[in-house]
Amino acid sequence: MRALPLAALGLLALGLAAPLRAEEGGVGDGLISVIGRARTETAPDFASVEIGVEVRGATPAAALDGTSEAARRIVALASEFGVPESDIGTTAVTLQPVTRTMRQPDGTVTEKPDGYRAANQVRLRLADMGRLGDLMRRALEAGANRIDGVAFGLKDPEAAEAAVRIAAMKDAGAQAARLAEAAGVRLGRVVSIQAPPRASVPPPILMAAAAPMRAKGRGGVAVPLVAGTIEASAEVAATFAILP
């Protein structure tokens, strides 16, 4: 039997392979692959704030008792503002000795005990964000002297993530339809979907937040706050068949 030339073997292989791929994939003559993208901005539906108190005392008990009394008043204040118990939580209780630097007659420096410092930190989550500034100001009157941060968020972030992924998939379909129209072919079914695309890190839900701050005094003016919006973004890699 006469052997076929190498070039002929290559053409034969191509002729057999192409119909096999089309039959196995259930598609026509080709594919269209796109990456759909979407970004949304949603108004937050809750705000959280950490409010605390630091107290110095001559003894551990005196320092800790001072923070405990103030923390109880902060929790009671939160209840007045309609914050449920499930949205009130202690985040930190600390107690540590304090020293002060003393210079000796011989010029050396040493540390001497100088009482104790205690702190109690409470996190509050407030649905009525319009009252958050007033709550922070009133917390000072209750004995708070520390505000470590304000953050805004969504009670159901998964819903926002799902919505933006759906929007990204719709964008992918629209892109594929435009490409098919430009190429003069008919767009078929979706062959594959990847969310997020391979080698891509899913973008996180971005939460608007205020910078940490310390309360420096008492007054009758509510703290001004701007919630802004929460951004969500997504990418979806989709491949569509081209109909024969």
MARLUMVEX-52518 format. One line per field, with one value per residue (C-alpha): residue number from 1; residue in three letters; x, y, z. Coordinates in steps of 0.1 Angstrom, whole numbers. Layout:
<atoms>
n <- c(NUM,...)
res <- c(Ala,...)
east <- c(X,...)
north <- c(Y,...)
up <- c(Z,...)
</atoms>
This chain:
<atoms>
n <- c(1,2,3,4,5,6,7,8,9,10,11,12,13,14,15,16,17,18,19,20,21,22,23,24,25,26,27,28,29,30,31,32,33,34,35,36,37,38,39,40,41,42,43,44,45,46,47,48,49,50,51,52,53,54,55,56,57,58,59,60,61,62,63,64,65,66,67,68,69,70,71,72,73,74,75,76,77,78,79,80,81,82,83,84,85,86,87,88,89,90,91,92,93,94,95,96,97,98,99,100,101,102,103,104,105,106,107,108,109,110,111,112,113,114,115,116,117,118,119,120,121,122,123,124,125,126,127,128,129,130,131,132,133,134,135,136,137,138,139,140,141,142,143,144,145,146,147,148,149,150,151,152,153,154,155,156,157,158,159,160,161,162,163,164,165,166,167,168,169,170,171,172,173,174,175,176,177,178,179,180,181,182,183,184,185,186,187,188,189,190,191,192,193,194,195,196,197,198,199,200,201,202,203,204,205,206,207,208,209,210,211,212,213,214,215,216,217,218,219,220,221,222,223,224,225,226,227,228,229,230,231,232,233,234,235,236,237,238,239,240,241,242,243,244)
res <- c(Met,Arg,Ala,Leu,Pro,Leu,Ala,Ala,Leu,Gly,Leu,Leu,Ala,Leu,Gly,Leu,Ala,Ala,Pro,Leu,Arg,Ala,Glu,Glu,Gly,Gly,Val,Gly,Asp,Gly,Leu,Ile,Ser,Val,Ile,Gly,Arg,Ala,Arg,Thr,Glu,Thr,Ala,Pro,Asp,Phe,Ala,Ser,Val,Glu,Ile,Gly,Val,Glu,Val,Arg,Gly,Ala,Thr,Pro,Ala,Ala,Ala,Leu,Asp,Gly,Thr,Ser,Glu,Ala,Ala,Arg,Arg,Ile,Val,Ala,Leu,Ala,Ser,Glu,Phe,Gly,Val,Pro,Glu,Ser,Asp,Ile,Gly,Thr,Thr,Ala,Val,Thr,Leu,Gln,Pro,Val,Thr,Arg,Thr,Met,Arg,Gln,Pro,Asp,Gly,Thr,Val,Thr,Glu,Lys,Pro,Asp,Gly,Tyr,Arg,Ala,Ala,Asn,Gln,Val,Arg,Leu,Arg,Leu,Ala,Asp,Met,Gly,Arg,Leu,Gly,Asp,Leu,Met,Arg,Arg,Ala,Leu,Glu,Ala,Gly,Ala,Asn,Arg,Ile,Asp,Gly,Val,Ala,Phe,Gly,Leu,Lys,Asp,Pro,Glu,Ala,Ala,Glu,Ala,Ala,Val,Arg,Ile,Ala,Ala,Met,Lys,Asp,Ala,Gly,Ala,Gln,Ala,Ala,Arg,Leu,Ala,Glu,Ala,Ala,Gly,Val,Arg,Leu,Gly,Arg,Val,Val,Ser,Ile,Gln,Ala,Pro,Pro,Arg,Ala,Ser,Val,Pro,Pro,Pro,Ile,Leu,Met,Ala,Ala,Ala,Ala,Pro,Met,Arg,Ala,Lys,Gly,Arg,Gly,Gly,Val,Ala,Val,Pro,Leu,Val,Ala,Gly,Thr,Ile,Glu,Ala,Ser,Ala,Glu,Val,Ala,Ala,Thr,Phe,Ala,Ile,Leu,Pro)
east <- c(0,14,19,2,24,26,7,-22,-23,-26,-55,-72,-68,-84,-113,-121,-115,-137,-170,-163,-159,-191,-211,-198,-204,-238,-229,-224,-193,-178,-181,-183,-166,-171,-167,-198,-193,-217,-215,-242,-246,-270,-280,-270,-298,-279,-250,-227,-206,-182,-186,-164,-150,-115,-111,-80,-81,-58,-68,-79,-114,-118,-107,-129,-159,-157,-159,-187,-210,-205,-209,-242,-254,-244,-264,-294,-291,-291,-323,-339,-330,-348,-317,-326,-305,-293,-277,-258,-226,-194,-163,-136,-129,-94,-75,-38,-14,-1,34,50,86,106,140,162,187,216,201,188,152,129,92,70,35,8,-26,-46,-64,-96,-117,-150,-161,-197,-208,-242,-261,-287,-313,-326,-294,-308,-305,-270,-254,-276,-269,-232,-235,-258,-233,-208,-233,-236,-199,-184,-150,-141,-156,-135,-154,-186,-195,-225,-237,-265,-285,-287,-254,-259,-289,-268,-241,-266,-282,-249,-239,-272,-266,-231,-246,-271,-242,-224,-254,-258,-221,-224,-255,-238,-208,-229,-249,-217,-203,-235,-240,-268,-262,-270,-272,-248,-221,-202,-203,-176,-183,-158,-137,-107,-76,-98,-104,-141,-144,-157,-187,-173,-187,-186,-169,-160,-125,-119,-123,-121,-148,-132,-160,-197,-222,-257,-249,-254,-224,-229,-226,-230,-238,-230,-236,-223,-207,-208,-192,-190,-175,-189,-171,-196,-192,-221,-225,-228,-257,-250)
north <- c(0,34,59,92,124,143,172,149,134,168,178,145,151,185,173,146,168,198,179,160,191,206,175,170,207,208,241,254,267,287,304,340,346,379,393,410,437,456,481,493,518,512,534,517,506,506,523,509,528,518,540,536,551,551,558,562,550,545,508,482,481,519,521,492,503,537,522,498,526,545,514,507,542,539,507,523,552,529,513,548,552,520,499,462,441,420,451,460,442,447,446,451,454,462,469,477,493,528,541,575,585,598,613,604,629,610,617,582,576,551,541,544,529,555,537,518,525,506,508,494,495,489,485,498,491,517,513,549,565,600,598,584,619,627,593,600,634,621,593,619,631,594,593,582,598,576,570,546,544,547,523,520,487,465,440,417,421,388,403,432,408,386,416,429,394,392,426,414,384,405,428,397,386,421,422,388,398,430,410,384,411,428,395,386,354,341,339,306,293,299,272,282,307,317,341,356,349,327,345,373,382,389,425,430,450,484,499,536,544,574,579,569,598,607,627,658,675,678,700,701,697,664,650,655,623,614,578,579,548,512,501,465,452,419,403,372,353,338,318,316,293,305,288,271)
up <- c(0,-10,19,16,16,49,35,25,59,75,52,60,97,95,74,101,131,123,118,150,171,157,164,200,209,193,176,141,124,154,187,200,234,253,288,302,328,351,379,402,430,458,487,521,544,577,594,621,645,673,704,734,766,781,818,840,876,906,908,882,897,896,860,849,869,852,817,827,839,807,785,802,795,758,755,771,748,718,730,731,695,686,681,688,711,681,666,698,707,728,705,731,769,779,811,814,837,829,836,834,827,857,855,885,902,885,851,844,832,847,843,874,878,872,877,851,819,810,778,767,730,718,682,672,640,631,604,608,594,597,634,635,640,669,685,683,699,726,733,745,771,782,789,756,747,717,682,662,629,610,581,559,544,531,551,521,502,484,466,453,442,424,406,393,380,362,347,336,319,300,289,276,256,242,231,215,196,183,171,154,136,125,112,94,114,136,174,190,226,254,254,286,315,339,368,375,344,348,362,374,411,419,428,464,475,484,515,521,554,574,588,625,648,685,702,717,735,742,724,711,674,657,639,601,581,544,536,499,479,479,446,433,401,383,352,334,306,282,250,225,195,160,142,109)
</atoms>
